Amino acid sequence: MDIETFREFCLSLKGTTEGMKWEHLCFMIEDKLFVIASLEDGHLSMKCDPDDFDELVARPGIQQARHMAKRQWVTLTGLDVMPDNELRDRVTISRALVLGKLSKKIQASYT
């Protein structure tokens, strides 16, 4: 998957907005980050279920995201680290985890 296809997928998720922070392309829901992508080196970070963390970081090209909540965010060294279908699933999970921390009223507006 290339970065433009990845961007289009992220933006296809209801309520997703994009912006630039810290010189990175960010995808957000209700101004809360769920994916951060570096346009410079191709790395991207996303929220993950803490139960999946150990399995993910044991894989080549995936590590704990620096400067993010420990065991809750991972960094992929590129879009090719995992198959496209899994990458889409992981982004969807990241969005759901972030959305789940928002109020029930806000959550209801995205169902």
SULZIUR-V775637 format. One record per residue. N is the residue number from 1. RES is the residue in three letters. PHI is phi in whole degrees, -180 to 180 (* if undefined). Layout:
BEGIN
N,RES,PHI
N,RES,PHI
END
This chain:
BEGIN
1,MET,*
2,ASP,-93
3,ILE,-65
4,GLU,-70
5,THR,-64
6,PHE,-61
7,ARG,-59
8,GLU,-60
9,PHE,-63
10,CYS,-57
11,LEU,-71
12,SER,-76
13,LEU,-77
14,LYS,-52
15,GLY,84
16,THR,-76
17,THR,-122
18,GLU,-126
19,GLY,-167
20,MET,-113
21,LYS,-141
22,TRP,54
23,GLU,62
24,HIS,-126
25,LEU,-80
26,CYS,-119
27,PHE,-114
28,MET,-137
29,ILE,-128
30,GLU,53
31,ASP,64
32,LYS,-107
33,LEU,-65
34,PHE,-129
35,VAL,-147
36,ILE,-126
37,ALA,-122
38,SER,-86
39,LEU,-79
40,GLU,-78
41,ASP,-115
42,GLY,83
43,HIS,-72
44,LEU,-141
45,SER,-120
46,MET,-149
47,LYS,-72
48,CYS,-136
49,ASP,-67
50,PRO,-55
51,ASP,-68
52,ASP,-96
53,PHE,-57
54,ASP,-61
55,GLU,-63
56,LEU,-67
57,VAL,-73
58,ALA,-77
59,ARG,-88
60,PRO,-61
61,GLY,85
62,ILE,-129
63,GLN,-147
64,GLN,-59
65,ALA,-73
66,ARG,-70
67,HIS,67
68,MET,-124
69,ALA,-55
70,LYS,-61
71,ARG,66
72,GLN,-121
73,TRP,-133
74,VAL,-124
75,THR,-116
76,LEU,-102
77,THR,-76
78,GLY,-180
79,LEU,-70
80,ASP,-94
81,VAL,-69
82,MET,-136
83,PRO,-59
84,ASP,-54
85,ASN,-62
86,GLU,-67
87,LEU,-60
88,ARG,-61
89,ASP,-61
90,ARG,-66
91,VAL,-66
92,THR,-62
93,ILE,-65
94,SER,-58
95,ARG,-61
96,ALA,-63
97,LEU,-64
98,VAL,-69
99,LEU,-61
100,GLY,-64
101,LYS,-88
102,LEU,-89
103,SER,-62
104,LYS,-60
105,LYS,-63
106,ILE,-65
107,GLN,-57
108,ALA,-63
109,SER,-73
110,TYR,-110
111,THR,-103
END
